[in-house]
């Protein structure tokens, strides 16, 4: 069997939240520690009606647009 991975795709929800958004009610020092520990300063948040199946479907749709559908096995 000869199998190859020809591409990888992803989908990120449009809504984001930054550490500055979290700053409301938190000490800046604590947020700095979170960033230093994780390197994360922004995260994507799915909509209430968006689940993992829909996110996966959107990813699959993006990657399939890159390939000729007649040549996909």
PDB file of N, CA, C and O in Angstrom:
ATOM      1  N   UNK A   1       0.844  -1.169   0.000  1.00  0.00           N
ATOM      2  CA  UNK A   1       0.000   0.000   0.000  1.00  0.00           C
ATOM      3  C   UNK A   1       0.897   1.242   0.000  1.00  0.00           C
ATOM      4  O   UNK A   1       1.814   1.351   0.814  1.00  0.00           O
ATOM      5  N   UNK A   2       0.632   2.158  -0.902  1.00  0.00           N
ATOM      6  CA  UNK A   2       1.407   3.386  -1.021  1.00  0.00           C
ATOM      7  C   UNK A   2       0.506   4.565  -0.648  1.00  0.00           C
ATOM      8  O   UNK A   2      -0.365   4.962  -1.423  1.00  0.00           O
ATOM      9  N   UNK A   3       0.723   5.113   0.535  1.00  0.00           N
ATOM     10  CA  UNK A   3      -0.132   6.191   1.039  1.00  0.00           C
ATOM     11  C   UNK A   3       0.725   7.415   1.334  1.00  0.00           C
ATOM     12  O   UNK A   3       1.812   7.307   1.903  1.00  0.00           O
ATOM     13  N   UNK A   4       0.217   8.582   0.939  1.00  0.00           N
ATOM     14  CA  UNK A   4       0.922   9.835   1.199  1.00  0.00           C
ATOM     15  C   UNK A   4      -0.045  10.859   1.785  1.00  0.00           C
ATOM     16  O   UNK A   4      -1.225  10.887   1.437  1.00  0.00           O
ATOM     17  N   UNK A   5       0.466  11.683   2.663  1.00  0.00           N
ATOM     18  CA  UNK A   5      -0.287  12.840   3.136  1.00  0.00           C
ATOM     19  C   UNK A   5       0.161  14.007   2.267  1.00  0.00           C
ATOM     20  O   UNK A   5       1.322  14.414   2.306  1.00  0.00           O
ATOM     21  N   UNK A   6      -0.763  14.537   1.487  1.00  0.00           N
ATOM     22  CA  UNK A   6      -0.424  15.591   0.540  1.00  0.00           C
ATOM     23  C   UNK A   6      -0.736  16.995   1.066  1.00  0.00           C
ATOM     24  O   UNK A   6      -0.325  17.991   0.469  1.00  0.00           O
ATOM     25  N   UNK A   7      -1.452  17.070   2.167  1.00  0.00           N
ATOM     26  CA  UNK A   7      -1.767  18.391   2.700  1.00  0.00           C
ATOM     27  C   UNK A   7      -2.444  18.302   4.043  1.00  0.00           C
ATOM     28  O   UNK A   7      -3.054  17.295   4.404  1.00  0.00           O
ATOM     29  N   UNK A   8      -2.316  19.377   4.758  1.00  0.00           N
ATOM     30  CA  UNK A   8      -2.970  19.501   6.062  1.00  0.00           C
ATOM     31  C   UNK A   8      -3.643  20.872   6.076  1.00  0.00           C
ATOM     32  O   UNK A   8      -3.088  21.846   5.566  1.00  0.00           O
ATOM     33  N   UNK A   9      -4.811  20.943   6.647  1.00  0.00           N
ATOM     34  CA  UNK A   9      -5.540  22.203   6.701  1.00  0.00           C
ATOM     35  C   UNK A   9      -6.158  22.367   8.082  1.00  0.00           C
ATOM     36  O   UNK A   9      -6.258  21.406   8.845  1.00  0.00           O
ATOM     37  N   UNK A  10      -6.564  23.562   8.391  1.00  0.00           N
ATOM     38  CA  UNK A  10      -7.176  23.855   9.686  1.00  0.00           C
ATOM     39  C   UNK A  10      -8.228  24.938   9.515  1.00  0.00           C
ATOM     40  O   UNK A  10      -8.264  25.628   8.496  1.00  0.00           O
ATOM     41  N   UNK A  11      -9.064  25.079  10.498  1.00  0.00           N
ATOM     42  CA  UNK A  11     -10.042  26.161  10.537  1.00  0.00           C
ATOM     43  C   UNK A  11     -10.039  26.717  11.955  1.00  0.00           C
ATOM     44  O   UNK A  11     -10.138  25.969  12.928  1.00  0.00           O
ATOM     45  N   UNK A  12      -9.927  28.016  12.056  1.00  0.00           N
ATOM     46  CA  UNK A  12      -9.989  28.682  13.357  1.00  0.00           C
ATOM     47  C   UNK A  12     -11.243  29.533  13.419  1.00  0.00           C
ATOM     48  O   UNK A  12     -11.533  30.278  12.483  1.00  0.00           O
ATOM     49  N   UNK A  13     -11.991  29.432  14.508  1.00  0.00           N
ATOM     50  CA  UNK A  13     -13.176  30.280  14.655  1.00  0.00           C
ATOM     51  C   UNK A  13     -12.801  31.760  14.559  1.00  0.00           C
ATOM     52  O   UNK A  13     -11.681  32.149  14.890  1.00  0.00           O
ATOM     53  N   UNK A  14     -13.738  32.567  14.109  1.00  0.00           N
ATOM     54  CA  UNK A  14     -13.468  33.982  13.883  1.00  0.00           C
ATOM     55  C   UNK A  14     -13.308  34.775  15.186  1.00  0.00           C
ATOM     56  O   UNK A  14     -12.493  35.694  15.259  1.00  0.00           O
ATOM     57  N   UNK A  15     -14.076  34.423  16.195  1.00  0.00           N
ATOM     58  CA  UNK A  15     -14.020  35.170  17.454  1.00  0.00           C
ATOM     59  C   UNK A  15     -12.721  34.858  18.202  1.00  0.00           C
ATOM     60  O   UNK A  15     -12.334  33.696  18.331  1.00  0.00           O
ATOM     61  N   UNK A  16     -12.056  35.903  18.690  1.00  0.00           N
ATOM     62  CA  UNK A  16     -10.827  35.704  19.459  1.00  0.00           C
ATOM     63  C   UNK A  16     -10.922  36.428  20.795  1.00  0.00           C
ATOM     64  O   UNK A  16     -11.722  37.344  20.981  1.00  0.00           O
ATOM     65  N   UNK A  17     -10.088  35.987  21.699  1.00  0.00           N
ATOM     66  CA  UNK A  17      -9.978  36.607  23.019  1.00  0.00           C
ATOM     67  C   UNK A  17      -8.487  36.725  23.320  1.00  0.00           C
ATOM     68  O   UNK A  17      -7.751  35.744  23.215  1.00  0.00           O
ATOM     69  N   UNK A  18      -8.043  37.920  23.692  1.00  0.00           N
ATOM     70  CA  UNK A  18      -6.631  38.137  23.991  1.00  0.00           C
ATOM     71  C   UNK A  18      -6.426  38.215  25.488  1.00  0.00           C
ATOM     72  O   UNK A  18      -7.384  38.278  26.259  1.00  0.00           O
ATOM     73  N   UNK A  19      -5.178  38.209  25.888  1.00  0.00           N
ATOM     74  CA  UNK A  19      -4.877  38.380  27.305  1.00  0.00           C
ATOM     75  C   UNK A  19      -5.367  39.739  27.802  1.00  0.00           C
ATOM     76  O   UNK A  19      -5.759  39.871  28.961  1.00  0.00           O
ATOM     77  N   UNK A  20      -5.345  40.734  26.941  1.00  0.00           N
ATOM     78  CA  UNK A  20      -5.857  42.045  27.335  1.00  0.00           C
ATOM     79  C   UNK A  20      -7.353  41.990  27.625  1.00  0.00           C
ATOM     80  O   UNK A  20      -7.846  42.690  28.509  1.00  0.00           O
ATOM     81  N   UNK A  21      -8.077  41.150  26.871  1.00  0.00           N
ATOM     82  CA  UNK A  21      -9.500  40.955  27.155  1.00  0.00           C
ATOM     83  C   UNK A  21      -9.691  40.328  28.531  1.00  0.00           C
ATOM     84  O   UNK A  21     -10.636  40.656  29.249  1.00  0.00           O
ATOM     85  N   UNK A  22      -8.794  39.435  28.886  1.00  0.00           N
ATOM     86  CA  UNK A  22      -8.864  38.784  30.194  1.00  0.00           C
ATOM     87  C   UNK A  22      -8.408  39.704  31.323  1.00  0.00           C
ATOM     88  O   UNK A  22      -8.619  39.414  32.501  1.00  0.00           O
ATOM     89  N   UNK A  23      -7.787  40.803  30.949  1.00  0.00           N
ATOM     90  CA  UNK A  23      -7.237  41.728  31.937  1.00  0.00           C
ATOM     91  C   UNK A  23      -8.323  42.343  32.818  1.00  0.00           C
ATOM     92  O   UNK A  23      -8.049  42.796  33.929  1.00  0.00           O
ATOM     93  N   UNK A  24      -9.546  42.355  32.315  1.00  0.00           N
ATOM     94  CA  UNK A  24     -10.636  42.894  33.118  1.00  0.00           C
ATOM     95  C   UNK A  24     -10.785  42.059  34.389  1.00  0.00           C
ATOM     96  O   UNK A  24     -11.189  40.897  34.338  1.00  0.00           O
ATOM     97  N   UNK A  25     -10.459  42.658  35.511  1.00  0.00           N
ATOM     98  CA  UNK A  25     -10.622  41.969  36.787  1.00  0.00           C
ATOM     99  C   UNK A  25      -9.441  41.121  37.208  1.00  0.00           C
ATOM    100  O   UNK A  25      -9.477  40.513  38.278  1.00  0.00           O
ATOM    101  N   UNK A  26      -8.391  41.062  36.397  1.00  0.00           N
ATOM    102  CA  UNK A  26      -7.198  40.297  36.748  1.00  0.00           C
ATOM    103  C   UNK A  26      -6.008  41.228  36.886  1.00  0.00           C
ATOM    104  O   UNK A  26      -5.972  42.304  36.290  1.00  0.00           O
ATOM    105  N   UNK A  27      -5.066  40.813  37.656  1.00  0.00           N
ATOM    106  CA  UNK A  27      -3.846  41.599  37.814  1.00  0.00           C
ATOM    107  C   UNK A  27      -2.949  41.396  36.600  1.00  0.00           C
ATOM    108  O   UNK A  27      -2.813  40.281  36.098  1.00  0.00           O
ATOM    109  N   UNK A  28      -2.337  42.486  36.131  1.00  0.00           N
ATOM    110  CA  UNK A  28      -1.449  42.387  34.970  1.00  0.00           C
ATOM    111  C   UNK A  28      -0.301  41.425  35.221  1.00  0.00           C
ATOM    112  O   UNK A  28       0.147  40.727  34.311  1.00  0.00           O
ATOM    113  N   UNK A  29       0.167  41.392  36.445  1.00  0.00           N
ATOM    114  CA  UNK A  29       1.292  40.519  36.778  1.00  0.00           C
ATOM    115  C   UNK A  29       0.916  39.050  36.534  1.00  0.00           C
ATOM    116  O   UNK A  29       1.727  38.275  36.027  1.00  0.00           O
ATOM    117  N   UNK A  30      -0.311  38.675  36.894  1.00  0.00           N
ATOM    118  CA  UNK A  30      -0.754  37.294  36.690  1.00  0.00           C
ATOM    119  C   UNK A  30      -0.840  36.963  35.197  1.00  0.00           C
ATOM    120  O   UNK A  30      -0.470  35.865  34.782  1.00  0.00           O
ATOM    121  N   UNK A  31      -1.327  37.912  34.392  1.00  0.00           N
ATOM    122  CA  UNK A  31      -1.431  37.678  32.952  1.00  0.00           C
ATOM    123  C   UNK A  31      -0.053  37.554  32.311  1.00  0.00           C
ATOM    124  O   UNK A  31       0.140  36.761  31.389  1.00  0.00           O
ATOM    125  N   UNK A  32       0.886  38.327  32.791  1.00  0.00           N
ATOM    126  CA  UNK A  32       2.259  38.231  32.290  1.00  0.00           C
ATOM    127  C   UNK A  32       2.812  36.838  32.576  1.00  0.00           C
ATOM    128  O   UNK A  32       3.491  36.247  31.736  1.00  0.00           O
ATOM    129  N   UNK A  33       2.520  36.320  33.760  1.00  0.00           N
ATOM    130  CA  UNK A  33       2.968  34.960  34.116  1.00  0.00           C
ATOM    131  C   UNK A  33       2.338  33.917  33.198  1.00  0.00           C
ATOM    132  O   UNK A  33       3.002  32.966  32.784  1.00  0.00           O
ATOM    133  N   UNK A  34       1.055  34.096  32.880  1.00  0.00           N
ATOM    134  CA  UNK A  34       0.369  33.159  31.984  1.00  0.00           C
ATOM    135  C   UNK A  34       1.049  33.165  30.620  1.00  0.00           C
ATOM    136  O   UNK A  34       1.303  32.106  30.048  1.00  0.00           O
ATOM    137  N   UNK A  35       1.345  34.363  30.094  1.00  0.00           N
ATOM    138  CA  UNK A  35       1.998  34.451  28.786  1.00  0.00           C
ATOM    139  C   UNK A  35       3.394  33.846  28.826  1.00  0.00           C
ATOM    140  O   UNK A  35       3.776  33.112  27.914  1.00  0.00           O
ATOM    141  N   UNK A  36       4.150  34.141  29.863  1.00  0.00           N
ATOM    142  CA  UNK A  36       5.507  33.595  29.964  1.00  0.00           C
ATOM    143  C   UNK A  36       5.496  32.078  30.085  1.00  0.00           C
ATOM    144  O   UNK A  36       6.394  31.411  29.570  1.00  0.00           O
ATOM    145  N   UNK A  37       4.509  31.536  30.747  1.00  0.00           N
ATOM    146  CA  UNK A  37       4.439  30.088  30.944  1.00  0.00           C
ATOM    147  C   UNK A  37       3.943  29.351  29.697  1.00  0.00           C
ATOM    148  O   UNK A  37       4.376  28.233  29.417  1.00  0.00           O
ATOM    149  N   UNK A  38       3.024  29.991  28.942  1.00  0.00           N
ATOM    150  CA  UNK A  38       2.403  29.291  27.815  1.00  0.00           C
ATOM    151  C   UNK A  38       2.792  29.838  26.448  1.00  0.00           C
ATOM    152  O   UNK A  38       2.764  29.107  25.458  1.00  0.00           O
ATOM    153  N   UNK A  39       3.154  31.112  26.386  1.00  0.00           N
ATOM    154  CA  UNK A  39       3.422  31.750  25.100  1.00  0.00           C
ATOM    155  C   UNK A  39       2.155  32.107  24.347  1.00  0.00           C
ATOM    156  O   UNK A  39       2.206  32.538  23.195  1.00  0.00           O
ATOM    157  N   UNK A  40       1.022  31.925  24.999  1.00  0.00           N
ATOM    158  CA  UNK A  40      -0.269  32.189  24.359  1.00  0.00           C
ATOM    159  C   UNK A  40      -0.770  33.562  24.788  1.00  0.00           C
ATOM    160  O   UNK A  40      -0.863  33.862  25.978  1.00  0.00           O
ATOM    161  N   UNK A  41      -1.097  34.400  23.783  1.00  0.00           N
ATOM    162  CA  UNK A  41      -1.672  35.699  24.129  1.00  0.00           C
ATOM    163  C   UNK A  41      -3.004  35.926  23.427  1.00  0.00           C
ATOM    164  O   UNK A  41      -3.642  36.961  23.621  1.00  0.00           O
ATOM    165  N   UNK A  42      -3.431  34.953  22.605  1.00  0.00           N
ATOM    166  CA  UNK A  42      -4.723  35.040  21.936  1.00  0.00           C
ATOM    167  C   UNK A  42      -5.267  33.633  21.738  1.00  0.00           C
ATOM    168  O   UNK A  42      -4.513  32.703  21.452  1.00  0.00           O
ATOM    169  N   UNK A  43      -6.579  33.480  21.890  1.00  0.00           N
ATOM    170  CA  UNK A  43      -7.194  32.185  21.616  1.00  0.00           C
ATOM    171  C   UNK A  43      -8.454  32.390  20.791  1.00  0.00           C
ATOM    172  O   UNK A  43      -9.107  33.430  20.872  1.00  0.00           O
ATOM    173  N   UNK A  44      -8.778  31.395  20.008  1.00  0.00           N
ATOM    174  CA  UNK A  44      -9.972  31.429  19.168  1.00  0.00           C
ATOM    175  C   UNK A  44     -11.100  30.738  19.909  1.00  0.00           C
ATOM    176  O   UNK A  44     -10.907  29.685  20.516  1.00  0.00           O
ATOM    177  N   UNK A  45     -12.270  31.335  19.854  1.00  0.00           N
ATOM    178  CA  UNK A  45     -13.427  30.817  20.586  1.00  0.00           C
ATOM    179  C   UNK A  45     -14.527  30.497  19.588  1.00  0.00           C
ATOM    180  O   UNK A  45     -14.936  31.359  18.810  1.00  0.00           O
ATOM    181  N   UNK A  46     -15.000  29.272  19.608  1.00  0.00           N
ATOM    182  CA  UNK A  46     -16.061  28.890  18.685  1.00  0.00           C
ATOM    183  C   UNK A  46     -17.390  29.510  19.123  1.00  0.00           C
ATOM    184  O   UNK A  46     -17.601  29.814  20.296  1.00  0.00           O
ATOM    185  N   UNK A  47     -18.266  29.683  18.151  1.00  0.00           N
ATOM    186  CA  UNK A  47     -19.597  30.220  18.428  1.00  0.00           C
ATOM    187  C   UNK A  47     -20.410  29.178  19.192  1.00  0.00           C
ATOM    188  O   UNK A  47     -20.060  27.998  19.210  1.00  0.00           O
ATOM    189  N   UNK A  48     -21.468  29.612  19.805  1.00  0.00           N
ATOM    190  CA  UNK A  48     -22.302  28.696  20.595  1.00  0.00           C
ATOM    191  C   UNK A  48     -22.876  27.562  19.741  1.00  0.00           C
ATOM    192  O   UNK A  48     -23.097  26.457  20.238  1.00  0.00           O
ATOM    193  N   UNK A  49     -23.114  27.836  18.464  1.00  0.00           N
ATOM    194  CA  UNK A  49     -23.687  26.806  17.588  1.00  0.00           C
ATOM    195  C   UNK A  49     -22.622  26.069  16.769  1.00  0.00           C
ATOM    196  O   UNK A  49     -22.960  25.343  15.834  1.00  0.00           O
ATOM    197  N   UNK A  50     -21.347  26.245  17.110  1.00  0.00           N
ATOM    198  CA  UNK A  50     -20.237  25.615  16.396  1.00  0.00           C
ATOM    199  C   UNK A  50     -19.636  24.512  17.262  1.00  0.00           C
ATOM    200  O   UNK A  50     -19.178  24.772  18.375  1.00  0.00           O
ATOM    201  N   UNK A  51     -19.639  23.284  16.752  1.00  0.00           N
ATOM    202  CA  UNK A  51     -19.035  22.188  17.513  1.00  0.00           C
ATOM    203  C   UNK A  51     -17.855  21.611  16.729  1.00  0.00           C
ATOM    204  O   UNK A  51     -17.533  22.091  15.642  1.00  0.00           O
ATOM    205  N   UNK A  52     -17.221  20.592  17.278  1.00  0.00           N
ATOM    206  CA  UNK A  52     -16.010  20.037  16.647  1.00  0.00           C
ATOM    207  C   UNK A  52     -16.296  19.425  15.278  1.00  0.00           C
ATOM    208  O   UNK A  52     -15.424  19.424  14.410  1.00  0.00           O
ATOM    209  N   UNK A  53     -17.493  18.912  15.078  1.00  0.00           N
ATOM    210  CA  UNK A  53     -17.848  18.343  13.777  1.00  0.00           C
ATOM    211  C   UNK A  53     -17.878  19.441  12.723  1.00  0.00           C
ATOM    212  O   UNK A  53     -17.365  19.256  11.620  1.00  0.00           O
ATOM    213  N   UNK A  54     -18.469  20.571  13.052  1.00  0.00           N
ATOM    214  CA  UNK A  54     -18.534  21.684  12.100  1.00  0.00           C
ATOM    215  C   UNK A  54     -17.147  22.255  11.817  1.00  0.00           C
ATOM    216  O   UNK A  54     -16.851  22.611  10.677  1.00  0.00           O
ATOM    217  N   UNK A  55     -16.298  22.346  12.830  1.00  0.00           N
ATOM    218  CA  UNK A  55     -14.934  22.829  12.626  1.00  0.00           C
ATOM    219  C   UNK A  55     -14.164  21.876  11.721  1.00  0.00           C
ATOM    220  O   UNK A  55     -13.429  22.316  10.837  1.00  0.00           O
ATOM    221  N   UNK A  56     -14.327  20.582  11.935  1.00  0.00           N
ATOM    222  CA  UNK A  56     -13.679  19.581  11.088  1.00  0.00           C
ATOM    223  C   UNK A  56     -14.189  19.630   9.655  1.00  0.00           C
ATOM    224  O   UNK A  56     -13.417  19.478   8.709  1.00  0.00           O
ATOM    225  N   UNK A  57     -15.488  19.841   9.501  1.00  0.00           N
ATOM    226  CA  UNK A  57     -16.083  19.944   8.169  1.00  0.00           C
ATOM    227  C   UNK A  57     -15.511  21.143   7.420  1.00  0.00           C
ATOM    228  O   UNK A  57     -15.193  21.040   6.235  1.00  0.00           O
ATOM    229  N   UNK A  58     -15.379  22.272   8.098  1.00  0.00           N
ATOM    230  CA  UNK A  58     -14.822  23.479   7.468  1.00  0.00           C
ATOM    231  C   UNK A  58     -13.361  23.256   7.072  1.00  0.00           C
ATOM    232  O   UNK A  58     -12.924  23.737   6.027  1.00  0.00           O
ATOM    233  N   UNK A  59     -12.608  22.533   7.896  1.00  0.00           N
ATOM    234  CA  UNK A  59     -11.222  22.201   7.557  1.00  0.00           C
ATOM    235  C   UNK A  59     -11.171  21.297   6.330  1.00  0.00           C
ATOM    236  O   UNK A  59     -10.376  21.515   5.416  1.00  0.00           O
ATOM    237  N   UNK A  60     -12.020  20.291   6.323  1.00  0.00           N
ATOM    238  CA  UNK A  60     -12.046  19.347   5.200  1.00  0.00           C
ATOM    239  C   UNK A  60     -12.444  20.054   3.912  1.00  0.00           C
ATOM    240  O   UNK A  60     -11.887  19.766   2.853  1.00  0.00           O
ATOM    241  N   UNK A  61     -13.390  20.966   3.988  1.00  0.00           N
ATOM    242  CA  UNK A  61     -13.818  21.711   2.812  1.00  0.00           C
ATOM    243  C   UNK A  61     -12.666  22.534   2.247  1.00  0.00           C
ATOM    244  O   UNK A  61     -12.482  22.603   1.032  1.00  0.00           O
ATOM    245  N   UNK A  62     -11.892  23.157   3.134  1.00  0.00           N
ATOM    246  CA  UNK A  62     -10.745  23.959   2.681  1.00  0.00           C
ATOM    247  C   UNK A  62      -9.716  23.103   1.944  1.00  0.00           C
ATOM    248  O   UNK A  62      -9.221  23.500   0.890  1.00  0.00           O
ATOM    249  N   UNK A  63      -9.395  21.943   2.486  1.00  0.00           N
ATOM    250  CA  UNK A  63      -8.346  21.114   1.864  1.00  0.00           C
ATOM    251  C   UNK A  63      -8.827  20.496   0.557  1.00  0.00           C
ATOM    252  O   UNK A  63      -8.047  20.357  -0.385  1.00  0.00           O
ATOM    253  N   UNK A  64     -10.102  20.125   0.490  1.00  0.00           N
ATOM    254  CA  UNK A  64     -10.611  19.507  -0.731  1.00  0.00           C
ATOM    255  C   UNK A  64     -10.645  20.492  -1.890  1.00  0.00           C
ATOM    256  O   UNK A  64     -10.588  20.074  -3.046  1.00  0.00           O
ATOM    257  N   UNK A  65     -10.737  21.781  -1.614  1.00  0.00           N
ATOM    258  CA  UNK A  65     -10.709  22.792  -2.677  1.00  0.00           C
ATOM    259  C   UNK A  65      -9.343  22.862  -3.354  1.00  0.00           C
ATOM    260  O   UNK A  65      -9.234  23.372  -4.469  1.00  0.00           O
ATOM    261  N   UNK A  66      -8.307  22.358  -2.699  1.00  0.00           N
ATOM    262  CA  UNK A  66      -6.945  22.422  -3.231  1.00  0.00           C
ATOM    263  C   UNK A  66      -6.621  21.277  -4.190  1.00  0.00           C
ATOM    264  O   UNK A  66      -5.592  21.313  -4.864  1.00  0.00           O
ATOM    265  N   UNK A  67      -7.476  20.274  -4.259  1.00  0.00           N
ATOM    266  CA  UNK A  67      -7.183  19.082  -5.058  1.00  0.00           C
ATOM    267  C   UNK A  67      -8.237  18.863  -6.134  1.00  0.00           C
ATOM    268  O   UNK A  67      -9.397  19.246  -5.975  1.00  0.00           O
ATOM    269  N   UNK A  68      -7.818  18.244  -7.223  1.00  0.00           N
ATOM    270  CA  UNK A  68      -8.730  17.879  -8.296  1.00  0.00           C
ATOM    271  C   UNK A  68      -9.599  16.711  -7.817  1.00  0.00           C
ATOM    272  O   UNK A  68      -9.094  15.625  -7.532  1.00  0.00           O
ATOM    273  N   UNK A  69     -10.874  16.945  -7.737  1.00  0.00           N
ATOM    274  CA  UNK A  69     -11.803  15.914  -7.209  1.00  0.00           C
ATOM    275  C   UNK A  69     -11.834  14.648  -8.060  1.00  0.00           C
ATOM    276  O   UNK A  69     -12.181  13.576  -7.563  1.00  0.00           O
ATOM    277  N   UNK A  70     -11.476  14.761  -9.331  1.00  0.00           N
ATOM    278  CA  UNK A  70     -11.445  13.594 -10.210  1.00  0.00           C
ATOM    279  C   UNK A  70     -10.268  12.668  -9.902  1.00  0.00           C
ATOM    280  O   UNK A  70     -10.299  11.489 -10.256  1.00  0.00           O
ATOM    281  N   UNK A  71      -9.244  13.185  -9.253  1.00  0.00           N
ATOM    282  CA  UNK A  71      -8.052  12.392  -8.964  1.00  0.00           C
ATOM    283  C   UNK A  71      -8.022  11.843  -7.537  1.00  0.00           C
ATOM    284  O   UNK A  71      -7.112  11.097  -7.176  1.00  0.00           O
ATOM    285  N   UNK A  72      -9.022  12.216  -6.723  1.00  0.00           N
ATOM    286  CA  UNK A  72      -9.070  11.729  -5.342  1.00  0.00           C
ATOM    287  C   UNK A  72      -9.663  10.327  -5.353  1.00  0.00           C
ATOM    288  O   UNK A  72     -10.706  10.090  -5.963  1.00  0.00           O
ATOM    289  N   UNK A  73      -9.007   9.417  -4.688  1.00  0.00           N
ATOM    290  CA  UNK A  73      -9.441   8.020  -4.646  1.00  0.00           C
ATOM    291  C   UNK A  73     -10.602   7.850  -3.694  1.00  0.00           C
ATOM    292  O   UNK A  73     -11.104   6.739  -3.526  1.00  0.00           O
TER     293      UNK A  73
END
